[in-house]
């Protein structure tokens, strides 16, 4: 039986990589869920995918529709695996000042909206205590949940909250035959990283290989515990990194 997989944020940086690589497998029925704003700014990408992937958007707080048929609403419970590949906040959207970044009203609003959106999307799994189907959730989040970077406070807070919320859900959704997996991501390799000669923690292929493993395996022992694609730098103390005790850990193009 063909597995139905929905990639939330499937047109974004990581989401598009996951979408295209799973397409190459030819084993899955793929769906991409994006906001109308993202679809408007990614018309070329969405049109090229539309023949092979069913694209959906969130119509309002309760309903999701197919892009090619705005009258057709998505049926609850039709998907086997949900992959959350949405960045909580674009790295280019850095707050203009620390004062605006620390505005508790802005931060709380964004937290509320993000968590509510995630929970609404989760409802597409169709929770039913009698269901025997093998359903899974794979949540990607940044290592900035635990480490401080140049990103704004919203980015750190939302990634930390995402880790906590989905760990909670891993425990509380098991009674509905839903397994929740978390993948913590550091720096993903791409041509820009190569050009800058920066640190790298993983490659897109490694990420997608891990996702495919989670899709196709039972994975009971991995439920709820973050699987880290964060490289060896996060295993070193600050002095070791600063003094280069273990050499130059930056990637170099060969």
C-alpha positions in Angstrom: 0.0 0.0 0.0 1.4 3.4 -1.0 2.1 5.6 1.9 0.6 9.1 1.9 3.0 11.7 3.1 2.3 15.4 3.7 5.3 17.8 3.9 4.3 21.0 5.7 6.5 23.8 4.2 7.4 21.6 1.3 8.4 24.6 -0.9 10.8 26.1 1.6 14.6 25.6 1.9 14.6 22.2 3.6 11.1 21.3 2.7 11.8 21.5 -1.1 14.9 19.3 -0.7 12.8 16.7 1.2 10.0 16.9 -1.4 12.2 16.5 -4.4 14.3 13.6 -2.9 11.2 11.7 -1.8 9.7 12.2 -5.3 12.8 10.5 -6.8 12.0 7.5 -4.7 8.7 7.0 -6.6 7.3 5.1 -3.6 5.1 7.6 -1.9 2.0 9.7 -2.6 3.2 13.2 -1.7 1.3 16.2 -0.6 2.7 19.7 0.1 1.0 22.1 2.5 1.9 25.7 2.3 0.5 29.1 3.2 -1.1 31.2 0.4 1.6 33.8 0.9 4.3 31.2 0.2 2.5 29.9 -2.8 2.2 33.4 -4.2 5.9 33.9 -3.9 6.8 30.5 -5.2 4.5 30.2 -8.2 7.2 28.7 -10.5 8.2 26.1 -8.0 4.6 25.1 -7.2 3.6 24.9 -10.8 6.5 22.6 -11.7 5.6 20.3 -8.8 1.8 20.4 -9.3 1.8 17.6 -11.8 3.6 15.2 -9.4 2.6 16.4 -6.0 -0.8 17.5 -4.6 -0.5 21.0 -3.2 -2.7 22.2 -0.4 -3.2 25.5 1.4 -4.9 26.4 4.6 -8.1 28.1 3.8 -8.9 29.3 7.3 -8.6 28.1 10.9 -10.4 24.9 10.3 -10.2 23.9 6.6 -7.5 22.9 4.2 -8.1 22.9 0.4 -6.3 21.6 -2.7 -4.7 24.3 -4.7 -6.1 23.0 -8.1 -9.6 22.7 -6.7 -10.5 25.4 -4.2 -13.9 23.7 -3.5 -12.3 20.4 -2.5 -11.6 20.2 1.2 -9.1 17.7 2.6 -10.5 14.7 4.3 -9.4 14.2 7.9 -7.3 11.0 8.4 -6.2 10.6 4.8 -2.4 11.0 5.5 0.0 8.5 7.0 2.9 10.7 7.8 3.2 14.4 8.5 6.6 16.0 8.1 7.0 19.5 9.6 9.7 21.2 7.6 8.7 24.8 8.3 11.3 27.2 9.7 9.8 28.9 12.8 11.2 32.3 11.6 13.1 33.2 8.5 16.7 33.9 9.4 16.5 37.1 7.3 13.7 38.4 9.5 16.1 39.5 12.3 14.5 42.0 14.6 15.7 45.5 14.0 16.5 46.1 17.7 16.8 44.1 20.9 14.0 46.2 22.3 11.5 45.2 19.6 12.7 41.7 19.7 12.0 41.5 23.4 8.5 42.8 23.1 6.5 40.2 25.1 3.3 40.9 23.1 5.0 40.1 19.8 6.7 37.0 21.1 3.6 35.6 22.7 1.5 36.3 19.6 4.0 34.4 17.4 4.2 31.5 19.9 0.4 31.2 20.0 0.0 31.3 16.2 2.8 28.8 15.6 1.5 26.2 18.1 -2.1 26.6 17.0 -1.1 26.1 13.4 0.8 23.0 14.2 -2.0 21.5 16.2 -4.6 22.3 13.5 -2.4 20.5 10.9 -1.9 17.5 13.3 -5.7 17.1 13.2 -5.3 15.9 9.6 -4.1 12.6 11.0 -7.6 11.9 12.1 -7.2 10.9 15.8 -9.2 7.8 16.5 -8.5 5.5 19.4 -9.8 2.5 17.4 -7.4 3.2 14.5 -4.8 0.5 13.8 -3.0 2.4 11.1 0.7 3.2 11.4 0.8 7.0 11.5 3.8 9.2 12.2 4.8 12.8 12.7 8.3 13.9 11.9 9.2 17.4 13.3 12.3 19.2 12.3 13.7 22.0 14.5 16.9 24.0 14.8 19.7 23.4 17.3 19.0 27.0 18.3 16.5 25.5 20.6 19.5 24.8 22.8 22.3 27.0 21.5 22.4 30.8 21.1 23.2 32.3 17.7 22.7 35.5 15.8 19.1 34.7 15.2 16.4 36.8 17.0 14.8 35.7 20.3 11.7 34.5 18.5 13.6 32.0 16.6 15.3 30.5 19.7 12.1 30.6 21.8 9.9 28.9 19.1 12.4 26.2 18.4 12.8 25.4 22.1 9.0 25.4 22.4 8.6 23.1 19.4 10.9 20.6 20.9 9.0 20.7 24.2 5.5 20.5 22.6 6.3 17.6 20.3 8.1 15.7 23.1 4.8 16.1 25.0 2.8 15.0 22.0 5.0 11.9 21.6 3.8 10.7 24.9 0.1 11.7 24.6 -0.5 10.6 21.0 0.7 7.1 21.3 -2.8 6.0 22.5 -4.0 7.1 19.0 -1.4 4.9 17.3 0.6 8.0 16.3 4.4 8.0 16.7 6.2 11.4 17.0 9.8 11.8 16.0 12.0 14.9 16.3 15.1 15.8 14.3 17.3 18.5 15.6 19.3 20.2 12.8 22.4 22.2 12.8 24.0 23.6 9.6 22.9 21.8 6.5 25.4 21.7 3.7 24.8 23.6 0.4 26.8 25.5 -2.2 26.6 28.7 -0.2 28.1 27.0 2.8 30.8 25.6 0.6 31.6 29.0 -0.8 31.8 30.6 2.7 34.0 27.7 3.9 31.9 27.4 7.0 31.2 24.8 9.6 28.8 22.1 8.5 26.9 19.5 10.5 25.0 17.4 7.9 24.0 17.2 4.3 20.5 17.1 2.6 21.1 13.5 1.7 21.7 12.5 5.3 18.6 14.4 6.4 16.4 12.7 3.8 17.9 9.3 4.5 17.0 9.7 8.2 13.5 10.8 7.3 13.0 7.8 4.9 14.2 5.5 7.7 11.6 6.9 10.1 8.9 6.6 7.4 9.6 3.0 6.6 10.7 1.6 10.0 8.7 1.0 13.2 11.1 3.2 15.2 9.6 2.6 18.6 12.9 3.2 20.4 13.3 6.6 18.7 9.9 8.1 19.6 10.0 11.5 21.3 13.8 11.7 21.7 15.5 14.3 19.4 17.7 12.7 16.8 20.6 15.1 16.3 22.1 16.1 13.0 24.3 18.7 14.7 27.8 17.4 14.1 30.7 16.9 16.5 31.1 20.6 17.4 28.2 20.4 19.8 30.0 17.6 21.6 33.0 19.9 22.4 33.4 22.4 25.2 34.0 26.1 24.4 37.7 26.0 25.1 38.2 23.1 22.7 36.4 25.0 19.9 38.1 28.3 20.6 41.6 26.9 20.8 41.1 24.5 17.9 42.2 21.5 20.0 40.6 19.1 17.4 41.8 21.1 14.4 39.8 23.1 11.9 36.3 21.7 11.9 35.1 23.8 8.9 34.1 22.0 5.7 36.4 22.4 2.7 35.3 21.8 -0.8 37.4 19.2 -2.6 
